[in-house]
Structure formats: C-alpha cells, structure tokens
Amino acid sequence: MSLVPVGIALGSNLGDRFAELDAAASFLRSLSVDGRIREAERIETEPVDCPPYSPPFLNSVAEIRIDTEVLPPSVLLAKLRAFERERGRSPDRVANAPRPLDLDIIYYACLSINEPGLIIPHPRAHERRFVLEPLAQLRPDLVLPGQCKTVRELLAD
C-alpha cells in the first residue's frame, strides 16, 4: 500500500452551491484512506473563460490521502466524473459551461501525467487564483510538478 496526498479543486455555479460542495466533501471523505479531508475556506469567484452571464462560482480545494493501488489517477478521475454526473453535470461536459459541480485533480503526489483525458498537475492550476488562493491555505509551500515557485509565490505573482 502506498499512501499519497491528492489535491482536488471543487467548484459550483449552479443550484445550491454550498450543498454541492458539501456533497463533494462527503464524497471525497469516502475516497480518503482514513476517511479524512482537509478543505480550504470556500470563496466566491467570478467565472473565468465561461459563457456570458454565467453565475459566480463557489470554489475550494480539498486534500485527501489515497492508496495508489486502490485509486490510481485514471480510476480516481473516473470516480470524480461519475460523481459530477450523479450531481447533475451534463455528460457531454461542454467546456466552461455553468455546472452544479466541477471536480479537478490539481495534484496527485508529485506525479506528472500527460495522457489524453488526464493531465496532472492540472494544466492551468498555477494560473488560476480561484485554485491558488484556497490551495495556499492548505499547502502554501507546495511546488506543483513542472513549476519552480511555491503556491504562495504563484499567488503573490
């Protein structure tokens, strides 16, 4: 068994956003090897790269510990996508359309993966304040794979 930290960005801009993030936190707790989750403070943010008139998001970042043998990255991603659909996200996943729930893998230990449909760390995490701000609450000194600066330094930039 190999236990590693995994960071997941949570977002919602449709329906009861707080309830959606609560449901996501409970779901992530069920995936965590020890049933625990560390979640940053939730922040409201304006939509980025979304269609006009998209409602504001409620965002956070959570970290769980997982067993890599039970939840390798591709299996974790499939579980996250299935949970998004269960919560009402359209299966066609129109890019940046409003959605009840969005769950993205920000980091999976220190792995770098670039495969069709699976990129870790998240390719735009280092550019997005709505990810960096909550992530800095949990892991300010984390250096995401492929980056030279800590989360705190990226946020300051």
CNS distance restraints for C-alpha pairs under 8 A (distance, minus, plus):
assign (resid   1 and name CA) (resid  67 and name CA) 6.12 0.50 0.50
assign (resid   1 and name CA) (resid  68 and name CA) 7.16 0.50 0.50
assign (resid   1 and name CA) (resid  69 and name CA) 6.46 0.50 0.50
assign (resid   2 and name CA) (resid  66 and name CA) 7.99 0.50 0.50
assign (resid   2 and name CA) (resid  67 and name CA) 5.39 0.50 0.50
assign (resid   2 and name CA) (resid  68 and name CA) 5.63 0.50 0.50
assign (resid   2 and name CA) (resid  69 and name CA) 6.97 0.50 0.50
assign (resid   3 and name CA) (resid  33 and name CA) 7.87 0.50 0.50
assign (resid   3 and name CA) (resid  65 and name CA) 6.18 0.50 0.50
assign (resid   3 and name CA) (resid  66 and name CA) 5.37 0.50 0.50
assign (resid   3 and name CA) (resid  67 and name CA) 4.63 0.50 0.50
assign (resid   3 and name CA) (resid  68 and name CA) 6.32 0.50 0.50
assign (resid   4 and name CA) (resid  65 and name CA) 5.34 0.50 0.50
assign (resid   4 and name CA) (resid  66 and name CA) 5.59 0.50 0.50
assign (resid   4 and name CA) (resid  67 and name CA) 6.63 0.50 0.50
assign (resid   4 and name CA) (resid  68 and name CA) 7.02 0.50 0.50
assign (resid   4 and name CA) (resid 108 and name CA) 7.27 0.50 0.50
assign (resid   4 and name CA) (resid 109 and name CA) 5.45 0.50 0.50
assign (resid   5 and name CA) (resid  63 and name CA) 6.49 0.50 0.50
assign (resid   5 and name CA) (resid  64 and name CA) 5.72 0.50 0.50
assign (resid   5 and name CA) (resid  65 and name CA) 4.51 0.50 0.50
assign (resid   5 and name CA) (resid  66 and name CA) 6.54 0.50 0.50
assign (resid   5 and name CA) (resid 108 and name CA) 6.37 0.50 0.50
assign (resid   5 and name CA) (resid 109 and name CA) 5.29 0.50 0.50
assign (resid   6 and name CA) (resid  63 and name CA) 5.48 0.50 0.50
assign (resid   6 and name CA) (resid  64 and name CA) 5.48 0.50 0.50
assign (resid   6 and name CA) (resid  65 and name CA) 6.12 0.50 0.50
assign (resid   6 and name CA) (resid  66 and name CA) 7.11 0.50 0.50
assign (resid   6 and name CA) (resid 105 and name CA) 7.37 0.50 0.50
assign (resid   6 and name CA) (resid 106 and name CA) 7.54 0.50 0.50
assign (resid   6 and name CA) (resid 107 and name CA) 5.56 0.50 0.50
assign (resid   6 and name CA) (resid 108 and name CA) 4.47 0.50 0.50
assign (resid   6 and name CA) (resid 109 and name CA) 5.88 0.50 0.50
assign (resid   7 and name CA) (resid  61 and name CA) 6.79 0.50 0.50
assign (resid   7 and name CA) (resid  62 and name CA) 5.73 0.50 0.50
assign (resid   7 and name CA) (resid  63 and name CA) 4.45 0.50 0.50
assign (resid   7 and name CA) (resid  64 and name CA) 6.73 0.50 0.50
assign (resid   7 and name CA) (resid 105 and name CA) 6.05 0.50 0.50
assign (resid   7 and name CA) (resid 106 and name CA) 5.21 0.50 0.50
assign (resid   7 and name CA) (resid 107 and name CA) 5.09 0.50 0.50
assign (resid   7 and name CA) (resid 108 and name CA) 6.55 0.50 0.50
assign (resid   8 and name CA) (resid  61 and name CA) 5.60 0.50 0.50
assign (resid   8 and name CA) (resid  62 and name CA) 5.31 0.50 0.50
assign (resid   8 and name CA) (resid  63 and name CA) 6.26 0.50 0.50
assign (resid   8 and name CA) (resid 103 and name CA) 6.44 0.50 0.50
assign (resid   8 and name CA) (resid 104 and name CA) 5.43 0.50 0.50
assign (resid   8 and name CA) (resid 105 and name CA) 4.56 0.50 0.50
assign (resid   8 and name CA) (resid 106 and name CA) 5.29 0.50 0.50
assign (resid   8 and name CA) (resid 107 and name CA) 7.19 0.50 0.50
assign (resid   9 and name CA) (resid  59 and name CA) 7.36 0.50 0.50
assign (resid   9 and name CA) (resid  60 and name CA) 5.99 0.50 0.50
assign (resid   9 and name CA) (resid  61 and name CA) 4.40 0.50 0.50
assign (resid   9 and name CA) (resid  62 and name CA) 6.46 0.50 0.50
assign (resid   9 and name CA) (resid 102 and name CA) 7.76 0.50 0.50
assign (resid   9 and name CA) (resid 103 and name CA) 5.62 0.50 0.50
assign (resid   9 and name CA) (resid 104 and name CA) 5.12 0.50 0.50
assign (resid   9 and name CA) (resid 105 and name CA) 6.45 0.50 0.50
assign (resid   9 and name CA) (resid 106 and name CA) 6.33 0.50 0.50
assign (resid   9 and name CA) (resid 131 and name CA) 6.54 0.50 0.50
assign (resid  10 and name CA) (resid  21 and name CA) 6.74 0.50 0.50
assign (resid  10 and name CA) (resid  24 and name CA) 7.49 0.50 0.50
assign (resid  10 and name CA) (resid  59 and name CA) 5.52 0.50 0.50
assign (resid  10 and name CA) (resid  60 and name CA) 5.14 0.50 0.50
assign (resid  10 and name CA) (resid  61 and name CA) 5.72 0.50 0.50
assign (resid  10 and name CA) (resid  62 and name CA) 7.40 0.50 0.50
assign (resid  10 and name CA) (resid 101 and name CA) 7.26 0.50 0.50
assign (resid  10 and name CA) (resid 102 and name CA) 5.80 0.50 0.50
assign (resid  10 and name CA) (resid 103 and name CA) 4.96 0.50 0.50
assign (resid  10 and name CA) (resid 104 and name CA) 6.88 0.50 0.50
assign (resid  11 and name CA) (resid  21 and name CA) 7.14 0.50 0.50
assign (resid  11 and name CA) (resid  57 and name CA) 6.25 0.50 0.50
assign (resid  11 and name CA) (resid  58 and name CA) 5.57 0.50 0.50
assign (resid  11 and name CA) (resid  59 and name CA) 4.44 0.50 0.50
assign (resid  11 and name CA) (resid  60 and name CA) 6.60 0.50 0.50
assign (resid  11 and name CA) (resid 101 and name CA) 5.73 0.50 0.50
assign (resid  11 and name CA) (resid 102 and name CA) 4.98 0.50 0.50
assign (resid  11 and name CA) (resid 103 and name CA) 6.65 0.50 0.50
assign (resid  12 and name CA) (resid  17 and name CA) 5.28 0.50 0.50
assign (resid  12 and name CA) (resid  20 and name CA) 6.76 0.50 0.50
assign (resid  12 and name CA) (resid  21 and name CA) 7.10 0.50 0.50
assign (resid  12 and name CA) (resid  57 and name CA) 5.32 0.50 0.50
assign (resid  12 and name CA) (resid  58 and name CA) 5.37 0.50 0.50
assign (resid  12 and name CA) (resid  59 and name CA) 6.74 0.50 0.50
assign (resid  12 and name CA) (resid  98 and name CA) 7.98 0.50 0.50
assign (resid  12 and name CA) (resid  99 and name CA) 6.13 0.50 0.50
assign (resid  12 and name CA) (resid 100 and name CA) 5.04 0.50 0.50
assign (resid  12 and name CA) (resid 101 and name CA) 4.62 0.50 0.50
assign (resid  12 and name CA) (resid 102 and name CA) 6.16 0.50 0.50
assign (resid  13 and name CA) (resid  17 and name CA) 6.15 0.50 0.50
assign (resid  13 and name CA) (resid  54 and name CA) 7.85 0.50 0.50
assign (resid  13 and name CA) (resid  55 and name CA) 5.76 0.50 0.50
assign (resid  13 and name CA) (resid  56 and name CA) 5.70 0.50 0.50
assign (resid  13 and name CA) (resid  57 and name CA) 4.39 0.50 0.50
assign (resid  13 and name CA) (resid  58 and name CA) 6.39 0.50 0.50
assign (resid  13 and name CA) (resid  98 and name CA) 5.93 0.50 0.50
assign (resid  13 and name CA) (resid  99 and name CA) 5.76 0.50 0.50
assign (resid  13 and name CA) (resid 100 and name CA) 5.85 0.50 0.50
assign (resid  13 and name CA) (resid 101 and name CA) 7.40 0.50 0.50
assign (resid  14 and name CA) (resid  55 and name CA) 7.28 0.50 0.50
assign (resid  14 and name CA) (resid  98 and name CA) 6.30 0.50 0.50
assign (resid  14 and name CA) (resid  99 and name CA) 5.36 0.50 0.50
assign (resid  14 and name CA) (resid 100 and name CA) 4.47 0.50 0.50
assign (resid  14 and name CA) (resid 101 and name CA) 7.72 0.50 0.50
assign (resid  15 and name CA) (resid  20 and name CA) 7.93 0.50 0.50
assign (resid  15 and name CA) (resid 100 and name CA) 6.04 0.50 0.50
assign (resid  16 and name CA) (resid  20 and name CA) 6.26 0.50 0.50
assign (resid  16 and name CA) (resid 100 and name CA) 7.90 0.50 0.50
assign (resid  17 and name CA) (resid  21 and name CA) 6.29 0.50 0.50
assign (resid  17 and name CA) (resid  57 and name CA) 7.76 0.50 0.50
assign (resid  17 and name CA) (resid  58 and name CA) 6.25 0.50 0.50
assign (resid  17 and name CA) (resid 100 and name CA) 6.98 0.50 0.50
assign (resid  18 and name CA) (resid  22 and name CA) 6.07 0.50 0.50
assign (resid  18 and name CA) (resid  58 and name CA) 7.42 0.50 0.50
assign (resid  19 and name CA) (resid  23 and name CA) 6.07 0.50 0.50
assign (resid  20 and name CA) (resid  24 and name CA) 6.18 0.50 0.50
assign (resid  20 and name CA) (resid  87 and name CA) 7.64 0.50 0.50
assign (resid  20 and name CA) (resid 100 and name CA) 6.70 0.50 0.50
assign (resid  20 and name CA) (resid 101 and name CA) 6.32 0.50 0.50
assign (resid  21 and name CA) (resid  25 and name CA) 6.06 0.50 0.50
assign (resid  21 and name CA) (resid 101 and name CA) 7.47 0.50 0.50
assign (resid  22 and name CA) (resid  26 and name CA) 6.30 0.50 0.50
assign (resid  23 and name CA) (resid  27 and name CA) 6.16 0.50 0.50
assign (resid  24 and name CA) (resid  28 and name CA) 6.09 0.50 0.50
assign (resid  24 and name CA) (resid 101 and name CA) 8.00 0.50 0.50
assign (resid  25 and name CA) (resid  29 and name CA) 6.10 0.50 0.50
assign (resid  25 and name CA) (resid  37 and name CA) 7.39 0.50 0.50
assign (resid  25 and name CA) (resid  39 and name CA) 7.82 0.50 0.50
assign (resid  25 and name CA) (resid  62 and name CA) 7.65 0.50 0.50
assign (resid  26 and name CA) (resid  30 and name CA) 6.41 0.50 0.50
assign (resid  27 and name CA) (resid  31 and name CA) 6.66 0.50 0.50
assign (resid  28 and name CA) (resid  32 and name CA) 6.27 0.50 0.50
assign (resid  28 and name CA) (resid  37 and name CA) 7.10 0.50 0.50
assign (resid  28 and name CA) (resid  64 and name CA) 7.13 0.50 0.50
assign (resid  29 and name CA) (resid  35 and name CA) 4.92 0.50 0.50
assign (resid  29 and name CA) (resid  36 and name CA) 5.41 0.50 0.50
assign (resid  29 and name CA) (resid  37 and name CA) 5.60 0.50 0.50
assign (resid  29 and name CA) (resid  64 and name CA) 7.30 0.50 0.50
assign (resid  30 and name CA) (resid  35 and name CA) 5.84 0.50 0.50
assign (resid  31 and name CA) (resid  35 and name CA) 7.14 0.50 0.50
assign (resid  31 and name CA) (resid  64 and name CA) 7.88 0.50 0.50
assign (resid  31 and name CA) (resid  66 and name CA) 7.02 0.50 0.50
assign (resid  32 and name CA) (resid  36 and name CA) 6.08 0.50 0.50
assign (resid  32 and name CA) (resid  37 and name CA) 7.11 0.50 0.50
assign (resid  32 and name CA) (resid  64 and name CA) 5.38 0.50 0.50
assign (resid  32 and name CA) (resid  65 and name CA) 5.29 0.50 0.50
assign (resid  32 and name CA) (resid  66 and name CA) 5.25 0.50 0.50
assign (resid  33 and name CA) (resid  64 and name CA) 7.92 0.50 0.50
assign (resid  33 and name CA) (resid  65 and name CA) 5.86 0.50 0.50
assign (resid  33 and name CA) (resid  66 and name CA) 5.07 0.50 0.50
assign (resid  33 and name CA) (resid  67 and name CA) 6.34 0.50 0.50
assign (resid  34 and name CA) (resid  65 and name CA) 7.25 0.50 0.50
assign (resid  36 and name CA) (resid  64 and name CA) 6.66 0.50 0.50
assign (resid  36 and name CA) (resid  65 and name CA) 7.87 0.50 0.50
assign (resid  37 and name CA) (resid  62 and name CA) 6.59 0.50 0.50
assign (resid  37 and name CA) (resid  63 and name CA) 5.88 0.50 0.50
assign (resid  37 and name CA) (resid  64 and name CA) 5.07 0.50 0.50
assign (resid  37 and name CA) (resid  65 and name CA) 7.92 0.50 0.50
assign (resid  38 and name CA) (resid  62 and name CA) 5.43 0.50 0.50
assign (resid  38 and name CA) (resid  63 and name CA) 5.17 0.50 0.50
assign (resid  38 and name CA) (resid  64 and name CA) 6.62 0.50 0.50
assign (resid  38 and name CA) (resid 138 and name CA) 7.43 0.50 0.50
assign (resid  39 and name CA) (resid  60 and name CA) 7.02 0.50 0.50
assign (resid  39 and name CA) (resid  61 and name CA) 5.86 0.50 0.50
assign (resid  39 and name CA) (resid  62 and name CA) 4.19 0.50 0.50
assign (resid  39 and name CA) (resid  63 and name CA) 6.46 0.50 0.50
assign (resid  39 and name CA) (resid 138 and name CA) 7.48 0.50 0.50
assign (resid  40 and name CA) (resid  60 and name CA) 5.77 0.50 0.50
assign (resid  40 and name CA) (resid  61 and name CA) 5.59 0.50 0.50
assign (resid  40 and name CA) (resid  62 and name CA) 6.31 0.50 0.50
assign (resid  40 and name CA) (resid 134 and name CA) 5.22 0.50 0.50
assign (resid  40 and name CA) (resid 135 and name CA) 6.86 0.50 0.50
assign (resid  40 and name CA) (resid 137 and name CA) 5.94 0.50 0.50
assign (resid  40 and name CA) (resid 138 and name CA) 6.23 0.50 0.50
assign (resid  41 and name CA) (resid  60 and name CA) 6.33 0.50 0.50
assign (resid  41 and name CA) (resid 134 and name CA) 6.35 0.50 0.50
assign (resid  41 and name CA) (resid 137 and name CA) 7.74 0.50 0.50
assign (resid  42 and name CA) (resid  58 and name CA) 6.44 0.50 0.50
assign (resid  42 and name CA) (resid  59 and name CA) 5.49 0.50 0.50
assign (resid  42 and name CA) (resid  60 and name CA) 4.81 0.50 0.50
assign (resid  42 and name CA) (resid 134 and name CA) 7.30 0.50 0.50
assign (resid  43 and name CA) (resid  58 and name CA) 5.59 0.50 0.50
assign (resid  43 and name CA) (resid  59 and name CA) 5.32 0.50 0.50
assign (resid  43 and name CA) (resid  60 and name CA) 6.50 0.50 0.50
assign (resid  43 and name CA) (resid 130 and name CA) 7.72 0.50 0.50
assign (resid  43 and name CA) (resid 134 and name CA) 7.72 0.50 0.50
assign (resid  44 and name CA) (resid  56 and name CA) 6.66 0.50 0.50
assign (resid  44 and name CA) (resid  57 and name CA) 5.53 0.50 0.50
assign (resid  44 and name CA) (resid  58 and name CA) 4.51 0.50 0.50
assign (resid  44 and name CA) (resid  59 and name CA) 6.23 0.50 0.50
assign (resid  45 and name CA) (resid  56 and name CA) 5.71 0.50 0.50
assign (resid  45 and name CA) (resid  57 and name CA) 5.18 0.50 0.50
assign (resid  45 and name CA) (resid  58 and name CA) 6.34 0.50 0.50
assign (resid  45 and name CA) (resid  59 and name CA) 7.09 0.50 0.50
assign (resid  45 and name CA) (resid 130 and name CA) 6.64 0.50 0.50
assign (resid  46 and name CA) (resid  55 and name CA) 7.59 0.50 0.50
assign (resid  46 and name CA) (resid  56 and name CA) 4.81 0.50 0.50
assign (resid  46 and name CA) (resid  57 and name CA) 6.19 0.50 0.50
assign (resid  47 and name CA) (resid  54 and name CA) 6.60 0.50 0.50
assign (resid  47 and name CA) (resid  55 and name CA) 7.01 0.50 0.50
assign (resid  47 and name CA) (resid  56 and name CA) 5.65 0.50 0.50
assign (resid  47 and name CA) (resid  57 and name CA) 6.28 0.50 0.50
assign (resid  49 and name CA) (resid  96 and name CA) 6.59 0.50 0.50
assign (resid  50 and name CA) (resid  54 and name CA) 6.42 0.50 0.50
assign (resid  50 and name CA) (resid  96 and name CA) 4.94 0.50 0.50
assign (resid  50 and name CA) (resid  97 and name CA) 6.08 0.50 0.50
assign (resid  50 and name CA) (resid  98 and name CA) 7.56 0.50 0.50
assign (resid  51 and name CA) (resid  96 and name CA) 7.21 0.50 0.50
assign (resid  51 and name CA) (resid  97 and name CA) 6.50 0.50 0.50
assign (resid  54 and name CA) (resid  97 and name CA) 7.70 0.50 0.50
assign (resid  54 and name CA) (resid  98 and name CA) 6.15 0.50 0.50
assign (resid  55 and name CA) (resid  98 and name CA) 7.26 0.50 0.50
assign (resid  59 and name CA) (resid 130 and name CA) 6.47 0.50 0.50
assign (resid  59 and name CA) (resid 131 and name CA) 7.60 0.50 0.50
assign (resid  59 and name CA) (resid 134 and name CA) 7.96 0.50 0.50
assign (resid  60 and name CA) (resid 130 and name CA) 7.61 0.50 0.50
assign (resid  60 and name CA) (resid 131 and name CA) 7.10 0.50 0.50
assign (resid  60 and name CA) (resid 134 and name CA) 5.63 0.50 0.50
assign (resid  60 and name CA) (resid 135 and name CA) 7.81 0.50 0.50
assign (resid  61 and name CA) (resid 131 and name CA) 6.77 0.50 0.50
assign (resid  61 and name CA) (resid 134 and name CA) 5.65 0.50 0.50
assign (resid  61 and name CA) (resid 135 and name CA) 5.73 0.50 0.50
assign (resid  62 and name CA) (resid 135 and name CA) 7.93 0.50 0.50
assign (resid  63 and name CA) (resid 138 and name CA) 7.87 0.50 0.50
assign (resid  66 and name CA) (resid  70 and name CA) 7.78 0.50 0.50
assign (resid  66 and name CA) (resid  71 and name CA) 6.75 0.50 0.50
assign (resid  67 and name CA) (resid  71 and name CA) 6.04 0.50 0.50
assign (resid  67 and name CA) (resid  72 and name CA) 7.81 0.50 0.50
assign (resid  68 and name CA) (resid  72 and name CA) 4.88 0.50 0.50
assign (resid  68 and name CA) (resid  73 and name CA) 7.82 0.50 0.50
assign (resid  71 and name CA) (resid  75 and name CA) 5.49 0.50 0.50
assign (resid  71 and name CA) (resid  76 and name CA) 5.32 0.50 0.50
assign (resid  72 and name CA) (resid  76 and name CA) 6.15 0.50 0.50
assign (resid  73 and name CA) (resid  77 and name CA) 6.12 0.50 0.50
assign (resid  73 and name CA) (resid 108 and name CA) 7.27 0.50 0.50
assign (resid  74 and name CA) (resid  78 and name CA) 6.24 0.50 0.50
assign (resid  74 and name CA) (resid 118 and name CA) 7.18 0.50 0.50
assign (resid  75 and name CA) (resid  79 and name CA) 6.27 0.50 0.50
assign (resid  76 and name CA) (resid  80 and name CA) 6.23 0.50 0.50
assign (resid  77 and name CA) (resid  81 and name CA) 6.17 0.50 0.50
assign (resid  77 and name CA) (resid 105 and name CA) 7.41 0.50 0.50
assign (resid  77 and name CA) (resid 118 and name CA) 7.79 0.50 0.50
assign (resid  78 and name CA) (resid  82 and name CA) 6.13 0.50 0.50
assign (resid  79 and name CA) (resid  83 and name CA) 6.18 0.50 0.50
assign (resid  80 and name CA) (resid  84 and name CA) 6.25 0.50 0.50
assign (resid  80 and name CA) (resid 103 and name CA) 6.32 0.50 0.50
assign (resid  80 and name CA) (resid 104 and name CA) 7.86 0.50 0.50
assign (resid  81 and name CA) (resid  85 and name CA) 6.35 0.50 0.50
assign (resid  81 and name CA) (resid 103 and name CA) 7.55 0.50 0.50
assign (resid  82 and name CA) (resid  86 and name CA) 6.18 0.50 0.50
assign (resid  83 and name CA) (resid  87 and name CA) 6.24 0.50 0.50
assign (resid  84 and name CA) (resid  88 and name CA) 6.54 0.50 0.50
assign (resid  84 and name CA) (resid  89 and name CA) 5.44 0.50 0.50
assign (resid  84 and name CA) (resid 100 and name CA) 7.91 0.50 0.50
assign (resid  84 and name CA) (resid 101 and name CA) 5.75 0.50 0.50
assign (resid  84 and name CA) (resid 102 and name CA) 6.52 0.50 0.50
assign (resid  84 and name CA) (resid 103 and name CA) 7.23 0.50 0.50
assign (resid  85 and name CA) (resid  89 and name CA) 4.57 0.50 0.50
assign (resid  85 and name CA) (resid  90 and name CA) 6.27 0.50 0.50
assign (resid  85 and name CA) (resid  91 and name CA) 6.21 0.50 0.50
assign (resid  87 and name CA) (resid 100 and name CA) 6.79 0.50 0.50
assign (resid  87 and name CA) (resid 101 and name CA) 6.82 0.50 0.50
assign (resid  88 and name CA) (resid  99 and name CA) 7.82 0.50 0.50
assign (resid  88 and name CA) (resid 100 and name CA) 6.35 0.50 0.50
assign (resid  88 and name CA) (resid 101 and name CA) 7.74 0.50 0.50
assign (resid  89 and name CA) (resid  93 and name CA) 7.37 0.50 0.50
assign (resid  89 and name CA) (resid  99 and name CA) 5.81 0.50 0.50
assign (resid  89 and name CA) (resid 100 and name CA) 6.11 0.50 0.50
assign (resid  89 and name CA) (resid 101 and name CA) 6.60 0.50 0.50
assign (resid  90 and name CA) (resid  94 and name CA) 7.78 0.50 0.50
assign (resid  90 and name CA) (resid  99 and name CA) 7.92 0.50 0.50
assign (resid  93 and name CA) (resid  97 and name CA) 7.84 0.50 0.50
assign (resid 104 and name CA) (resid 122 and name CA) 7.32 0.50 0.50
assign (resid 105 and name CA) (resid 120 and name CA) 6.89 0.50 0.50
assign (resid 105 and name CA) (resid 121 and name CA) 7.09 0.50 0.50
assign (resid 105 and name CA) (resid 122 and name CA) 6.31 0.50 0.50
assign (resid 106 and name CA) (resid 120 and name CA) 6.58 0.50 0.50
assign (resid 106 and name CA) (resid 121 and name CA) 5.15 0.50 0.50
assign (resid 106 and name CA) (resid 122 and name CA) 4.79 0.50 0.50
assign (resid 106 and name CA) (resid 125 and name CA) 6.60 0.50 0.50
assign (resid 107 and name CA) (resid 111 and name CA) 7.33 0.50 0.50
assign (resid 107 and name CA) (resid 120 and name CA) 5.95 0.50 0.50
assign (resid 107 and name CA) (resid 121 and name CA) 4.75 0.50 0.50
assign (resid 107 and name CA) (resid 122 and name CA) 6.88 0.50 0.50
assign (resid 107 and name CA) (resid 144 and name CA) 7.11 0.50 0.50
assign (resid 108 and name CA) (resid 120 and name CA) 7.01 0.50 0.50
assign (resid 108 and name CA) (resid 121 and name CA) 7.20 0.50 0.50
assign (resid 110 and name CA) (resid 144 and name CA) 7.35 0.50 0.50
assign (resid 110 and name CA) (resid 145 and name CA) 6.05 0.50 0.50
assign (resid 111 and name CA) (resid 120 and name CA) 6.89 0.50 0.50
assign (resid 111 and name CA) (resid 121 and name CA) 7.42 0.50 0.50
assign (resid 111 and name CA) (resid 145 and name CA) 6.92 0.50 0.50
assign (resid 112 and name CA) (resid 119 and name CA) 7.56 0.50 0.50
assign (resid 112 and name CA) (resid 120 and name CA) 5.33 0.50 0.50
assign (resid 112 and name CA) (resid 121 and name CA) 6.13 0.50 0.50
assign (resid 112 and name CA) (resid 145 and name CA) 6.22 0.50 0.50
assign (resid 112 and name CA) (resid 146 and name CA) 7.78 0.50 0.50
assign (resid 113 and name CA) (resid 118 and name CA) 6.90 0.50 0.50
assign (resid 113 and name CA) (resid 119 and name CA) 5.26 0.50 0.50
assign (resid 113 and name CA) (resid 120 and name CA) 4.92 0.50 0.50
assign (resid 113 and name CA) (resid 121 and name CA) 7.22 0.50 0.50
assign (resid 114 and name CA) (resid 118 and name CA) 6.16 0.50 0.50
assign (resid 114 and name CA) (resid 119 and name CA) 4.56 0.50 0.50
assign (resid 114 and name CA) (resid 120 and name CA) 6.60 0.50 0.50
assign (resid 115 and name CA) (resid 119 and name CA) 6.09 0.50 0.50
assign (resid 119 and name CA) (resid 123 and name CA) 6.67 0.50 0.50
assign (resid 121 and name CA) (resid 125 and name CA) 7.53 0.50 0.50
assign (resid 121 and name CA) (resid 144 and name CA) 6.84 0.50 0.50
assign (resid 121 and name CA) (resid 145 and name CA) 6.49 0.50 0.50
assign (resid 124 and name CA) (resid 128 and name CA) 6.47 0.50 0.50
assign (resid 125 and name CA) (resid 131 and name CA) 6.04 0.50 0.50
assign (resid 125 and name CA) (resid 132 and name CA) 7.00 0.50 0.50
assign (resid 126 and name CA) (resid 131 and name CA) 7.81 0.50 0.50
assign (resid 126 and name CA) (resid 132 and name CA) 6.79 0.50 0.50
assign (resid 126 and name CA) (resid 144 and name CA) 7.94 0.50 0.50
assign (resid 126 and name CA) (resid 151 and name CA) 7.61 0.50 0.50
assign (resid 126 and name CA) (resid 154 and name CA) 6.61 0.50 0.50
assign (resid 127 and name CA) (resid 132 and name CA) 7.85 0.50 0.50
assign (resid 127 and name CA) (resid 154 and name CA) 7.79 0.50 0.50
assign (resid 128 and name CA) (resid 132 and name CA) 6.16 0.50 0.50
assign (resid 129 and name CA) (resid 133 and name CA) 5.57 0.50 0.50
assign (resid 129 and name CA) (resid 155 and name CA) 6.69 0.50 0.50
assign (resid 130 and name CA) (resid 134 and name CA) 6.99 0.50 0.50
assign (resid 131 and name CA) (resid 135 and name CA) 6.03 0.50 0.50
assign (resid 132 and name CA) (resid 136 and name CA) 5.83 0.50 0.50
assign (resid 132 and name CA) (resid 151 and name CA) 6.34 0.50 0.50
assign (resid 132 and name CA) (resid 152 and name CA) 7.81 0.50 0.50
assign (resid 132 and name CA) (resid 154 and name CA) 7.46 0.50 0.50
assign (resid 132 and name CA) (resid 155 and name CA) 5.85 0.50 0.50
assign (resid 133 and name CA) (resid 137 and name CA) 6.92 0.50 0.50
assign (resid 133 and name CA) (resid 155 and name CA) 6.63 0.50 0.50
assign (resid 134 and name CA) (resid 138 and name CA) 7.00 0.50 0.50
assign (resid 135 and name CA) (resid 139 and name CA) 5.84 0.50 0.50
assign (resid 135 and name CA) (resid 140 and name CA) 6.89 0.50 0.50
assign (resid 135 and name CA) (resid 151 and name CA) 7.21 0.50 0.50
assign (resid 136 and name CA) (resid 140 and name CA) 4.13 0.50 0.50
assign (resid 136 and name CA) (resid 141 and name CA) 7.78 0.50 0.50
assign (resid 136 and name CA) (resid 151 and name CA) 5.82 0.50 0.50
assign (resid 136 and name CA) (resid 152 and name CA) 5.73 0.50 0.50
assign (resid 136 and name CA) (resid 155 and name CA) 7.73 0.50 0.50
assign (resid 139 and name CA) (resid 151 and name CA) 7.19 0.50 0.50
assign (resid 140 and name CA) (resid 150 and name CA) 6.62 0.50 0.50
assign (resid 140 and name CA) (resid 151 and name CA) 5.18 0.50 0.50
assign (resid 140 and name CA) (resid 152 and name CA) 4.85 0.50 0.50
assign (resid 141 and name CA) (resid 150 and name CA) 5.10 0.50 0.50
assign (resid 141 and name CA) (resid 151 and name CA) 6.04 0.50 0.50
assign (resid 141 and name CA) (resid 152 and name CA) 6.40 0.50 0.50
assign (resid 142 and name CA) (resid 150 and name CA) 5.26 0.50 0.50
assign (resid 142 and name CA) (resid 151 and name CA) 5.71 0.50 0.50
assign (resid 143 and name CA) (resid 147 and name CA) 6.21 0.50 0.50
assign (resid 143 and name CA) (resid 148 and name CA) 6.61 0.50 0.50
assign (resid 143 and name CA) (resid 149 and name CA) 5.92 0.50 0.50
assign (resid 143 and name CA) (resid 150 and name CA) 4.47 0.50 0.50
assign (resid 143 and name CA) (resid 151 and name CA) 6.23 0.50 0.50
assign (resid 144 and name CA) (resid 148 and name CA) 7.91 0.50 0.50
assign (resid 144 and name CA) (resid 150 and name CA) 7.32 0.50 0.50
assign (resid 144 and name CA) (resid 151 and name CA) 7.54 0.50 0.50
assign (resid 149 and name CA) (resid 153 and name CA) 5.71 0.50 0.50
assign (resid 149 and name CA) (resid 154 and name CA) 6.14 0.50 0.50
assign (resid 150 and name CA) (resid 154 and name CA) 6.19 0.50 0.50
assign (resid 151 and name CA) (resid 155 and name CA) 6.10 0.50 0.50
assign (resid 152 and name CA) (resid 156 and name CA) 6.27 0.50 0.50
assign (resid 153 and name CA) (resid 157 and name CA) 6.31 0.50 0.50
